[in-house]
Amino acid sequence: MLAESKGTNSLIGEWGFSAVVEANGQRLLFDTGARPDTVLRNAEALGIDLSGITDVVLSHFHWDHTGGLVTLRRELAKKNPAALSRAHVGHGFFWPRTTKEGKPYSPTAELRSAYEASGGKFIEHDTPAELLPGVWLTGPVPRVHPEHNYPQNILVKTPQGTVPDDVQDDASLVLDSTEGLIVITGCGHAGIVNTIDAARARVRDTKVSTVFGGLHLLDADDSTLDWTGSEFKRDGVRHVVGAHCTGIEAVYRLRQSAGLDRKSCVVGAVGASYELGRGIEAGRLAH
């Protein structure tokens, strides 16, 4: 099961993303939200014990996906010292960044220091990795299609020099299921079509049944959305939960161009979930 949360009135929504991923009885956490305690408080409200989860994946370095990491690690370690003790990140996660005006734009140095002080360990991936049986981290995604789903005003210092930052560390999860591949994105800065192509090339060349997460299409024009939806249709996508930075209007446009309906292509917010064999539970927002 994948879940941002299963909605009740006590849950907290924010501009951020986090999902619990369960496969074959094993779980990991994908992203940790924006504010320090949002994911922790939502899990408590739902009665979900995160302390048994050892591995957390951070889809990319942005604050709205990493903000809860240190708080979660510190609080959960009180119950289980191994809780969230391994954090998987893409190559380039720790590269220093600035705005074009020269202002620092990277929280990763402080994040690294605080997380490692709590006993956590970062694992940086520059190639695909199977984190659990049938659950893969894409590693950095090749930018084959010109999907520009990232800020345009940030510079990053790479080993080859300082260049505009296209969020090279952006990585997604891919679950290899009996219904096809399930792709889980944090923001999809690499582009969701690029990510789907990478999933099929690196995990298994089959249809992608489900796309779940942030797709960073909030500001995309109609032609981009129509093209994206047509690619979903080509790849056999049957379920879409467009959360976080996808955009409400973008979800509706994708629904049309991908040939889906209001039950199979929904706005994902606090409360959205997907379970193999049962499909999407969208929560009140998408009704």
C-alpha positions as CSV (number, residue, x, y, z in Angstrom):
1,M,0.0,0.0,0.0
2,L,1.1,3.5,-0.7
3,A,-0.2,6.4,1.3
4,E,0.3,10.0,2.0
5,S,-2.2,9.5,4.8
6,K,-5.7,8.1,5.2
7,G,-7.8,11.1,5.9
8,T,-9.4,12.1,9.2
9,N,-10.1,15.6,10.5
10,S,-7.1,15.5,12.7
11,L,-4.5,15.2,9.9
12,I,-2.3,18.0,8.7
13,G,-1.9,19.1,5.1
14,E,1.1,21.1,3.9
15,W,3.1,21.9,0.8
16,G,5.2,18.7,1.0
17,F,5.2,15.0,0.3
18,S,5.7,11.8,2.2
19,A,4.5,8.2,1.5
20,V,4.6,4.9,3.3
21,V,5.4,2.1,0.8
22,E,4.7,-1.5,1.7
23,A,5.6,-4.5,-0.4
24,N,5.6,-8.1,0.5
25,G,5.3,-7.3,4.2
26,Q,8.2,-4.9,4.3
27,R,8.0,-1.1,4.5
28,L,10.0,2.0,3.8
29,L,9.3,5.7,3.9
30,F,9.5,7.9,0.8
31,D,10.2,11.5,1.6
32,T,9.5,13.2,4.9
33,G,7.4,16.3,4.2
34,A,8.2,19.9,4.7
35,R,7.7,20.9,8.4
36,P,9.7,19.0,11.1
37,D,6.7,17.3,12.7
38,T,3.9,17.0,10.1
39,V,4.6,13.3,9.1
40,L,5.3,12.4,12.7
41,R,2.0,13.8,13.9
42,N,0.0,12.4,11.0
43,A,1.4,8.9,11.6
44,E,0.5,9.2,15.3
45,A,-3.1,10.4,14.5
46,L,-3.5,7.4,12.1
47,G,-2.1,4.9,14.6
48,I,0.8,4.0,12.1
49,D,4.0,3.0,13.9
50,L,6.9,4.2,11.7
51,S,9.5,3.0,14.2
52,G,9.8,-0.4,12.5
53,I,11.0,1.2,9.3
54,T,14.7,1.3,8.8
55,D,15.1,2.8,5.3
56,V,13.9,6.2,4.1
57,V,14.3,7.5,0.6
58,L,14.7,11.2,-0.1
59,S,13.6,11.8,-3.7
60,H,15.7,15.0,-4.0
61,F,17.3,17.6,-1.8
62,H,14.4,20.2,-1.7
63,W,13.2,21.3,1.8
64,D,9.5,20.1,1.2
65,H,10.7,16.5,1.0
66,T,13.4,16.5,3.6
67,G,12.1,18.7,6.4
68,G,10.8,16.0,8.7
69,L,13.9,13.7,8.4
70,V,15.8,14.7,11.6
71,T,12.7,15.0,13.8
72,L,11.4,11.6,12.7
73,R,14.8,9.9,13.2
74,R,15.2,11.4,16.7
75,E,11.7,10.6,17.9
76,L,11.4,7.1,16.4
77,A,14.9,6.1,17.6
78,K,13.6,6.4,21.2
79,K,11.6,3.3,20.5
80,N,13.9,1.6,18.0
81,P,17.5,2.7,17.5
82,A,17.4,1.4,13.9
83,A,14.4,3.5,12.9
84,L,15.0,5.5,9.7
85,S,18.7,4.9,10.3
86,R,19.5,4.6,6.5
87,A,18.6,7.5,4.1
88,H,18.9,6.8,0.4
89,V,19.6,9.7,-1.9
90,G,20.5,10.3,-5.5
91,H,24.0,11.3,-6.7
92,G,24.3,15.1,-6.5
93,F,22.1,15.4,-3.4
94,F,24.8,17.2,-1.4
95,W,26.2,19.4,-4.2
96,P,26.3,23.1,-3.0
97,R,23.7,25.3,-4.7
98,T,23.1,29.1,-4.8
99,T,20.6,31.4,-6.5
100,K,21.8,33.3,-9.5
101,E,22.2,36.2,-7.2
102,G,24.7,34.3,-5.1
103,K,22.5,33.5,-2.1
104,P,22.9,29.9,-0.6
105,Y,20.1,27.6,-1.7
106,S,20.8,24.2,-0.1
107,P,19.8,22.9,3.3
108,T,21.8,19.6,2.9
109,A,24.9,20.5,4.9
110,E,22.9,21.2,8.0
111,L,20.6,18.2,7.3
112,R,23.6,15.9,6.9
113,S,25.2,17.1,10.1
114,A,22.1,16.7,12.2
115,Y,21.0,13.4,10.7
116,E,24.5,11.8,11.1
117,A,24.7,13.2,14.7
118,S,21.5,11.2,15.4
119,G,23.2,8.0,14.3
120,G,21.7,8.0,10.7
121,K,23.7,7.1,7.6
122,F,23.3,8.5,4.1
123,I,23.7,6.2,1.1
124,E,24.2,7.9,-2.2
125,H,23.1,6.1,-5.4
126,D,24.4,6.9,-8.9
127,T,22.9,3.7,-10.4
128,P,19.6,1.9,-9.9
129,A,19.3,-0.1,-6.6
130,E,16.9,-2.7,-5.4
131,L,16.1,-1.5,-1.8
132,L,13.5,-4.3,-1.1
133,P,12.6,-7.3,-3.1
134,G,10.8,-5.8,-6.2
135,V,11.2,-2.2,-5.0
136,W,13.8,-0.2,-7.0
137,L,15.3,3.2,-6.7
138,T,15.8,4.6,-10.2
139,G,19.0,6.5,-9.4
140,P,19.5,9.6,-11.6
141,V,17.0,9.6,-14.5
142,P,18.3,10.3,-18.1
143,R,16.7,13.4,-19.5
144,V,15.7,12.0,-22.9
145,H,12.5,14.1,-23.3
146,P,12.7,17.9,-22.9
147,E,10.6,18.1,-19.6
148,H,11.7,21.2,-17.7
149,N,10.1,20.5,-14.4
150,Y,12.4,22.3,-12.2
151,P,13.2,25.9,-11.0
152,Q,15.1,28.0,-13.5
153,N,17.0,30.3,-11.1
154,I,19.3,28.0,-9.2
155,L,22.9,27.1,-9.8
156,V,24.7,24.0,-8.7
157,K,28.4,23.3,-8.2
158,T,29.2,20.0,-9.8
159,P,32.6,18.2,-10.2
160,Q,32.6,19.6,-13.8
161,G,31.8,23.1,-12.8
162,T,28.9,25.4,-11.8
163,V,25.8,25.0,-14.0
164,P,22.0,25.7,-13.9
165,D,20.5,23.2,-11.5
166,D,18.1,20.7,-13.2
167,V,17.9,18.6,-10.0
168,Q,20.1,15.8,-11.2
169,D,19.6,13.9,-7.9
170,D,15.9,13.5,-8.5
171,A,15.1,9.8,-8.2
172,S,11.9,7.8,-7.9
173,L,10.7,4.4,-6.7
174,V,9.5,1.6,-8.9
175,L,7.6,-1.4,-7.7
176,D,7.6,-4.4,-9.9
177,S,4.1,-5.8,-9.5
178,T,1.8,-8.4,-11.1
179,E,-0.2,-5.6,-12.6
180,G,2.8,-3.8,-14.1
181,L,5.2,-1.2,-12.7
182,I,4.2,1.2,-10.1
183,V,6.1,4.5,-10.2
184,I,6.3,6.8,-7.1
185,T,7.6,10.3,-7.5
186,G,8.4,13.1,-5.0
187,C,8.3,16.0,-7.5
188,G,9.2,14.4,-10.8
189,H,11.8,17.0,-11.6
190,A,13.4,14.7,-14.1
191,G,10.1,14.6,-15.9
192,I,7.5,11.9,-15.4
193,V,7.8,10.5,-18.9
194,N,11.6,10.4,-18.6
195,T,11.1,8.6,-15.2
196,I,8.6,6.1,-16.8
197,D,11.1,5.3,-19.6
198,A,13.9,4.8,-17.0
199,A,11.7,2.5,-15.0
200,R,11.0,0.3,-18.0
201,A,14.6,0.3,-19.0
202,R,16.0,-0.4,-15.6
203,V,13.5,-2.6,-13.9
204,R,11.3,-4.4,-16.4
205,D,10.1,-3.6,-19.9
206,T,6.4,-3.8,-19.3
207,K,3.4,-1.4,-18.9
208,V,3.3,1.1,-16.1
209,S,0.0,0.5,-14.3
210,T,0.2,3.3,-11.7
211,V,1.8,6.7,-11.2
212,F,1.6,8.1,-7.7
213,G,3.1,11.4,-6.4
214,G,4.2,14.8,-7.3
215,L,4.6,15.4,-11.1
216,H,5.6,19.1,-11.1
217,L,3.1,20.0,-13.8
218,L,1.5,22.9,-11.8
219,D,2.6,25.5,-14.4
220,A,2.6,23.2,-17.5
221,D,0.7,24.5,-20.6
222,D,-2.0,22.5,-22.2
223,S,0.2,21.1,-25.0
224,T,2.6,19.7,-22.4
225,L,-0.2,18.2,-20.4
226,D,-1.8,16.6,-23.5
227,W,1.5,15.1,-24.5
228,T,2.1,13.7,-21.0
229,G,-1.3,12.2,-20.9
230,S,-0.9,10.6,-24.4
231,E,2.4,9.1,-23.1
232,F,0.6,7.7,-20.1
233,K,-1.9,6.1,-22.5
234,R,0.9,4.7,-24.6
235,D,2.5,3.1,-21.6
236,G,-0.7,1.6,-20.3
237,V,-1.1,3.8,-17.2
238,R,-4.4,2.9,-15.5
239,H,-4.1,4.7,-12.2
240,V,-2.8,8.2,-11.5
241,V,-2.7,10.0,-8.1
242,G,-1.4,13.4,-8.9
243,A,-0.3,14.9,-5.6
244,H,1.8,17.8,-4.2
245,C,3.1,19.9,-7.1
246,T,1.1,18.2,-9.9
247,G,-1.7,20.8,-9.9
248,I,-5.5,20.3,-9.7
249,E,-6.1,21.5,-13.3
250,A,-3.2,19.4,-14.5
251,V,-4.8,16.3,-13.0
252,Y,-8.0,17.0,-14.9
253,R,-6.2,17.6,-18.1
254,L,-4.2,14.4,-17.7
255,R,-7.4,12.5,-17.0
256,Q,-8.8,13.6,-20.4
257,S,-5.7,13.0,-22.5
258,A,-4.8,9.7,-20.9
259,G,-8.4,8.4,-21.3
260,L,-9.0,7.9,-17.6
261,D,-11.9,8.8,-15.4
262,R,-12.6,10.4,-12.0
263,K,-12.0,7.1,-10.2
264,S,-8.7,6.3,-11.9
265,C,-7.0,9.7,-12.1
266,V,-7.4,11.8,-9.0
267,V,-6.0,14.7,-7.0
268,G,-3.8,13.3,-4.3
269,A,-3.8,15.1,-0.9
270,V,-3.7,14.0,2.7
271,G,-5.8,10.9,2.6
272,A,-4.8,9.5,-0.8
273,S,-3.8,5.8,-1.0
274,Y,-3.3,3.0,-3.5
275,E,-3.4,-0.7,-2.9
276,L,-2.6,-3.4,-5.5
277,G,-5.8,-5.2,-6.5
278,R,-8.1,-2.5,-4.9
279,G,-6.9,0.6,-6.6
280,I,-7.1,4.2,-5.4
281,E,-8.7,5.5,-2.2
282,A,-8.8,9.2,-3.0
283,G,-10.4,10.8,0.1
284,R,-12.9,13.5,0.2
285,L,-10.9,16.1,-1.8
286,A,-11.2,14.2,-5.0
287,H,-14.9,13.4,-4.8
